[in-house]
Amino acid sequence: MILEKVNIGRVIKFWFGVICLANLHGCAINSNINVKSLDQLTQNSWEIDGRIFLQYEEDAVNAKFTWIQEGVNFKCIISGPFGLEKIVIEGDDFGIQDIINDDNSTDIKTVLEQEISILDLKYWLLGIPNPGSISAEISQSQAYIEFEQNNWIVKINKYQTIDSHNLPKNIQARNLTSNLKIIIDNWRL
């Protein structure tokens, strides 16, 4: 009787250990693949279409955007509701090089310049912190990742698989004065 309890206990502990090790090993493999493929993706060209919602202080901005990444160069085209307030932001890994504003409206432009670091945003769109800036992971699971960077708490809430890459679909970020929500409707790799 005592032998059976010891054996059953050992069997349970053994299988519990195997399951834990398998889960740890599986997570390590998946995270290495994701990091490696994301590193490759940050060097390549990609494009996304999406929607951005920014609430800051007592104002709110709702816009559509297209992000075009070609190596280190990017172009972000933002248009307000019904295509109004079109802004084109061009830059590279060193910063914004040009901001073109068709109708001289400064609402979206002011918010982007003062509230959001466009260089961080490039990486947040890929679901990772900007490697050129200090960040801290808050939590991570298979369903989401949450990290802090430059006074923003960023949470990737939902993912979509595009060409074997696990890429963000829904991103939320907040700081003391602003809440940002990004929904990515279309990825082109």
Helices and strands as residue ranges (DSSP letters): H 2-43, E 46-56, E 59-70, E 73-79, G 81-83, E 87-92, E 95-101, H 107-115, H 118-126, E 135-140, E 145-149, E 152-162, E 165-174, E 178-188
